[in-house]
Amino acid sequence: MKNHNCCGLCSIKLKELQVVSGQDTIIEHINLEFHCGQLTALIGKNGAGKTTLLKAILGERPYQGEIIYRDHDGQKIEKPKIGYVPQQMDFDRSTPVTVLDFLMAASEKNMPVWLRTEKKMQQKILQALEEMNCAYLADRRLGALSGGELQRVLLALATMPIPDLLILDEPVSGVDMAGLDLFFRRVTYLRDRYHMAILLVSHDLSLIRRYADQVVLLDKTIITQGEAEEVYGTEAFRSVFGYLEEETAECT
């Protein structure tokens, strides 16, 4: 597949990142580097600080330490483009809003609806949906979508415009296995086609093993990191999940 390396981002480096809430330290001593064209998965037990780390990167939680974005020449990028897909989206499912209406309203937030070039915007939206294999949902009511369909629509939104970094926070929680696999295949398609950096939180260890380039085991700090097979075979993994890599296929 042809690589469309349209991002200017080369790497993201976290240095001594720490988030404190009152007297509690949520995460600390986070030192991590990941790159464009790479899918990095964060794993760990509930309360390990995975979502807190994502929110710090998104600028939604105050933190100490540094987050450094660099381009391919080693220069700092001050304002990288970041796409985000949350675990779920709360909305009134009875609202008669179509997928196209929703994406039109969510796009070009700084421009009044009546000043937008509707035909041109519709074309962009349909193209984004087509890349997620769900253009057929454009006229479907948003509240009628399945969990997997909704997450693919949100993934399409997160790629308008194509981001340097795509952050996915348990984006397929509650989605059936067919929907899970389809979502992960679309994510890796985006990684390969646009060479973007992707940071993912997921509890599905079998799919992470299949699709992730790098796995980071977190428990308030980074316990271990590396390729999935390497991480899954550590005693640190056993101490968190209660089994070793060779048992994951049976237990996940």
SEFIGU-902069 format. One record per atom (N, C-alpha, C): residue in three letters; x, y, z. Coordinates in steps of 0.1 Angstrom, whole numbers, plus 5000, padded with zeros to 4 digits. Layout:
# SEFIGU-902069
AlaXYZ
...
END
This chain:
# SEFIGU-902069
Met500849885000
Met500050005000
Met500950135000
Lys500550224992
Lys501350354992
Lys501250425005
Asn502350475009
Asn502450545022
Asn502250695019
His501150755025
His500950895024
His501450965037
Asn502750995038
Asn503251045050
Asn503051195050
Cys501751235053
Cys501451375053
Cys501651445067
Cys502051365077
Cys502251425090
Cys503651485091
Gly503851595098
Gly505151645100
Gly505851595113
Leu505051515120
Leu505451455133
Leu506451335131
Cys507451335139
Cys508351215139
Cys508251145152
Ser508251215163
Ser508251145176
Ser507551225187
Ile507051155197
Ile506551215209
Ile507351165221
Lys507851255229
Lys508651205241
Lys508051265254
Leu507751175263
Leu507251215276
Leu508451195286
Lys508751305293
Lys509851305302
Lys509351335317
Glu509551245325
Glu509251255339
Glu507851315342
Leu506851255334
Leu505551305335
Leu504851265348
Gln504151355355
Gln503551325368
Gln502251395369
Val501151325374
Val499951395376
Val499551365390
Val499251475397
Val498851475412
Val497451525413
Ser496651455422
Ser495351505425
Ser495251515440
Gly495251635445
Gly495251655460
Gly496451595466
Gln496351495475
Gln497451435481
Gln497851305474
Asp497151275463
Asp497351145456
Asp498151165443
Thr499151085442
Thr499951085429
Thr499250975420
Ile498751025409
Ile498050935399
Ile498950855390
Ile499950935384
Ile500950875377
Ile502250945380
Glu503450885378
Glu504650945381
Glu505850875373
His506850955371
His508050905364
His507750835351
Ile506850895343
Ile506550845330
Ile507550895320
Asn508350805315
Asn509350835305
Asn509050735293
Leu508650795282
Leu508150715271
Leu508450795258
Glu508850715248
Glu508950775234
Glu508250685224
Phe507450745216
Phe506850675205
Phe506850755193
His506550685181
His506850755168
His505750745159
Cys505850825148
Cys504850815137
Cys505050685131
Gly503950635125
Gly503850505119
Gly503850385129
Gln503550415141
Gln503650325152
Gln502350325160
Leu501850205163
Leu500650185172
Leu501150145186
Thr501050235196
Thr501550205209
Thr500250175218
Ala500250065225
Ala499150025233
Ala499550035248
Leu498650105256
Leu498850115270
Leu497950005277
Ile498549925285
Ile497749825292
Ile497949835307
Gly497149775315
Gly497249775329
Gly495949755336
Lys495949735349
Lys494649715356
Lys493849845357
Asn492649835361
Asn491849955363
Asn492450035374
Gly492550165372
Gly493150255382
Gly494650275380
Ala495250215369
Ala496650215367
Ala497150355362
Gly496150435358
Gly496550575353
Gly496550585338
Lys496050495331
Lys496050495316
Lys495250615310
Thr494050635315
Thr493250745310
Thr493750875314
Thr494350875327
Thr494951005332
Thr496051045323
Leu496950945319
Leu498050975310
Leu497551035296
Leu496450975291
Leu495951025278
Leu495451165280
Lys494751195291
Lys494151325293
Lys495251435295
Ala496351395301
Ala497551485303
Ala498051515289
Ile498151415280
Ile498651445267
Ile497651535259
Leu496351515261
Leu495351595255
Leu495251735260
Gly495951765272
Gly495851895278
Gly494651905287
Glu494051795291
Glu492851805299
Glu493151775314
Arg494351745317
Arg494851725331
Arg496151805333
Pro496251885343
Pro497551945346
Pro498551845350
Tyr499851865346
Tyr500851765348
Tyr502251845350
Gln503151765356
Gln504551815357
Gln505351725348
Gly506451775343
Gly507251705333
Gly507151775320
Glu507551705309
Glu507551755296
Glu506851655286
Ile506151715276
Ile505751645265
Ile506351715252
Ile507151645245
Ile507951705234
Ile507551635221
Tyr507151715212
Tyr506851675198
Tyr507951725189
Arg508451635181
Arg509551675172
Arg509151625157
Asp509651715148
Asp509451675134
Asp510551585129
His510551565116
His511551475110
His512951535110
Asp513051665112
Asp514351735113
Asp514851755127
Gly514051695137
Gly514451715151
Gly513951845157
Gln513151925150
Gln512752045155
Gln511452025163
Lys511252105174
Lys510052095182
Lys508752145174
Ile507652075176
Ile506352115170
Ile505552165182
Glu505152295181
Glu504452355192
Glu502952315193
Lys502352295181
Lys500852265181
Lys500652145171
Pro500852025176
Pro500551915168
Pro499051895166
Lys498651835155
Lys497251795153
Lys496951665160
Ile496051665170
Ile495751545177
Ile494251505175
Gly494051385171
Gly492651325170
Gly492351245182
Tyr491051235186
Tyr490751165198
Tyr489451085197
Val489450965201
Val488150885201
Val487950835215
Pro486850885222
Pro486650845236
Pro486050705237
Gln485950655250
Gln485450525252
Gln483950515248
Gln483250625251
Gln481850635247
Gln481450775245
Met480250795238
Met479750935237
Met478350935242
Asp478051015252
Asp476751025257
Asp475851125249
Phe474751075244
Phe473851165237
Phe472451105237
Asp471451185234
Asp470051135234
Asp469851055221
Arg469650925222
Arg469550845211
Arg468250865203
Ser467350935209
Ser466050955202
Ser466151085193
Thr467251155194
Thr467351275186
Thr467451245171
Pro466651305163
Pro466551275148
Pro467751335141
Val468951305144
Val470151355138
Val470851245130
Thr471151275118
Thr471851165110
Thr473351175112
Val474051075108
Val475551075109
Val476051195101
Leu475551225089
Leu476051335082
Leu475751465089
Asp474551485095
Asp474251605103
Asp475251625114
Phe475551515121
Phe476451515133
Phe477851555129
Leu478351495118
Leu479751525114
Leu479851665108
Met478751715101
Met478751855096
Met478751955108
Ala478051925119
Ala477952015130
Ala479352015138
Ala479951895138
Ala481151875146
Ala482451935138
Ser482351945125
Ser483451985117
Ser483452145116
Glu484652195114
Glu484752345113
Glu484052415124
Lys484452385136
Lys483652445148
Lys483752595148
Asn484752655143
Asn484852805144
Asn484052875133
Met483352795124
Met482652865113
Met481152835115
Pro480352945114
Pro478852925115
Pro478452835103
Val477352755106
Val476852655097
Val476552725084
Trp475952845084
Trp475352905072
Trp476552965063
Leu477752965068
Leu478853015060
Leu479652905054
Arg479352775058
Arg480152665052
Arg479752635038
Thr480752585031
Thr480452535017
Thr479952385019
Glu478552375020
Glu477952245024
Glu478352135015
Lys478352155002
Lys478752044992
Lys480151994994
Lys481052094996
Lys482452054998
Lys482651985011
Met482052025021
Met482151965034
Met481551825034
Gln480351805028
Gln479751675026
Gln480751585019
Gln481451635009
Gln482351545002
Gln483451495011
Lys484051585019
Lys485051555029
Lys484651445039
Ile483351465044
Ile482851375053
Ile482651235047
Leu482051235035
Leu481851105029
Leu483151035026
Gln484151105023
Gln485451045020
Gln486050985033
Ala485851065045
Ala486351015058
Ala485550885062
Leu484250885059
Leu483450765062
Leu483850655054
Glu484150675041
Glu484550575032
Glu485850505036
Glu486750585041
Glu487950525046
Glu487750435058
Met486650455066
Met486350375077
Met485350265073
Asn485150245060
Asn484150145055
Asn482750165060
Cys482350295062
Cys481050315067
Cys480350435060
Ala480650455048
Ala479950565041
Ala478450535040
Tyr478050415040
Tyr476650375039
Tyr475850425051
Leu476550465062
Leu475850515074
Leu475550665073
Ala475950735063
Ala475750875063
Ala474350925066
Asp473350865060
Asp471950905062
Asp471250835073
Arg472050745080
Arg471450675092
Arg471350765104
Arg470250745112
Arg470150825124
Arg471150785134
Leu471850875140
Leu472950855149
Leu472550755160
Gly471350775166
Gly470950685177
Gly470650545173
Ala470550515160
Ala470250385155
Ala471550305152
Leu472650365154
Leu473950295151
Leu474250185162
Ser474950085158
Ser475449985168
Ser476650045174
Gly477149985185
Gly478350035192
Gly479550045182
Gly479749945174
Gly480849945165
Gly480750045154
Glu479550065149
Glu479350165139
Glu479550305144
Leu479050325156
Leu479250465162
Leu480750495164
Gln481550395168
Gln482950415170
Gln483650435157
Arg483250375146
Arg483850405133
Arg483550545129
Val482350585132
Val481950725128
Val482850825136
Leu483050795149
Leu483850885157
Leu485350875153
Leu485750765148
Leu487150755142
Leu487250835130
Ala486150835122
Ala486250925110
Ala486351065114
Leu485551105124
Leu485551245129
Leu486951285134
Ala487651185141
Ala488951215146
Ala490051235136
Thr489751195123
Thr490651205113
Thr490351315103
Met489551415108
Met489151525100
Met489651655107
Pro490851705104
Pro491751665094
Pro492651545099
Ile493451495090
Ile494351385094
Ile495251425105
Pro495251365117
Pro496051415128
Pro497551365127
Asp498451425135
Asp499751375137
Asp499751255147
Leu498851275157
Leu498751175168
Leu497251145169
Leu496951015169
Leu495550975172
Leu495550895185
Ile494650945194
Ile494550885207
Ile493150815209
Leu493250695213
Leu492050605214
Leu491950555228
Asp490950595235
Asp490750555249
Asp489650455251
Glu490050325251
Glu489150215251
Glu487950235241
Pro488250255229
Pro487250295219
Pro486250195216
Val486450065219
Val485549965215
Val485049885227
Ser484949945238
Ser484349885250
Ser482949845247
Gly482549715249
Gly481249675247
Gly480849635233
Val481849645224
Val481649605210
Val481849465208
Asp481049395199
Asp481249255197
Asp482549225189
Met482949095189
Met484249065183
Met484449105169
Ala483449085161
Ala483549125147
Ala483749275146
Gly483049355154
Gly483249505154
Gly484549535159
Leu485149465169
Leu486449495174
Leu487449475164
Asp487449365157
Asp488449335147
Asp488349435135
Leu487149475131
Leu487049565120
Leu487549705124
Phe487349745137
Phe487849875142
Phe489349875142
Phe489949765147
Phe491449765148
Phe492049755134
Arg491349695124
Arg491849695111
Arg491849825104
Arg490849905108
Arg490750045102
Arg491850135109
Val492050105122
Val493150185129
Val494450155122
Thr494750035120
Thr496049995114
Thr496150045099
Tyr495050055093
Tyr494950115079
Tyr495450255080
Leu494850335090
Leu495250475091
Leu496750485094
Arg497250405103
Arg498650405107
Arg499550385094
Asp499150285086
Asp499950255075
Asp499850355063
Arg498650405061
Arg498350495050
Arg498950635053
Tyr498750685065
Tyr499150815068
Tyr500350825077
His500850715081
His502150705089
His501950795102
Met500750785108
Met500550865120
Met500850785132
Ala501150855143
Ala501350795156
Ala500050765163
Ile499850645168
Ile498650615175
Ile498950565189
Leu498150615198
Leu498250575212
Leu496950525217
Leu496950395221
Leu495650325223
Leu495650265237
Val494450285244
Val494250205257
Val493150105253
Ser493449975257
Ser492549875254
Ser492749765264
His491649685268
His491749575277
His491749445269
Asp491649455255
Asp491649335247
Asp493049295244
Leu493649205252
Leu495049175250
Leu495349095238
Ser494449015233
Ser494648935221
Ser494749025209
Leu493849125208
Leu493949215197
Leu495149305197
Ile495549345209
Ile496749425211
Ile497949345206
Arg498049215209
Arg499149125205
Arg499149125189
Arg497949125183
Arg497949115169
Arg498249245162
Tyr497849355167
Tyr497949485160
Tyr499049585165
Ala499349575178
Ala500249685183
Ala501749665180
Asp502349775177
Asp503849765175
Asp504649775188
Gln504049845198
Gln504749855211
Gln503649845221
Val503949785232
Val503049775244
Val503749825256
Val502949905264
Val503449965276
Val502649925287
Leu503149855297
Leu502449815309
Leu502649915320
Leu501449975324
Leu501450085333
Leu500750045346
Asp501350095357
Asp500750085370
Asp501250205378
Lys500650315375
Lys501050445380
Lys502450495375
Thr503250405371
Thr504450435363
Thr504650325353
Ile505650335344
Ile505850235334
Ile506550115341
Ile505949995341
Ile506549875346
Ile507449805336
Thr506949795324
Thr507749735313
Thr507249775300
Gln508049775290
Gln507549805276
Gln508349725266
Gly507749715254
Gly508449645243
Gly507349585234
Glu507749495225
Glu506749425217
Glu505849335226
Ala504649315220
Ala503649245228
Ala504149115234
Glu504749025226
Glu505248895230
Glu506248915242
Glu507049015241
Glu508049035251
Glu507449075264
Val506449175263
Val505849225275
Val504949115282
Tyr504249045273
Tyr503348945279
Tyr504048825285
Gly505348805282
Gly506048705289
Gly506748735301
Thr506548855306
Thr507348905318
Thr506548865331
Glu507348865342
Glu506748845355
Glu505848965359
Ala506249085354
Ala505449205357
Ala504049185351
Phe503949125339
Phe502649105333
Phe501849005341
Arg502548895346
Arg501848805354
Arg501348865367
Ser502148955373
Ser501749015386
Ser500549105384
Val500349155372
Val499149245370
Val497949165366
Phe498149075356
Phe497049005350
Phe496848855355
Gly497848805362
Gly497648675368
Gly498048555360
Tyr498548585348
Tyr498948475339
Tyr500048525329
Leu500748425323
Leu501848465314
Leu501248465300
Glu502148505290
Glu501748525276
Glu501148395270
Glu501748285274
Glu501248155267
Glu499848125271
Glu499348185282
Glu497948165287
Glu496948265282
Thr497448375275
Thr496548485272
Thr495448445262
Ala495748355252
Ala494748315242
Ala493548255249
Glu493848175260
Glu492748105267
Glu492048205276
Cys492748305281
Cys492148385292
Cys491548515287
Thr491748555274
Thr491248685270
Thr490048665261
END
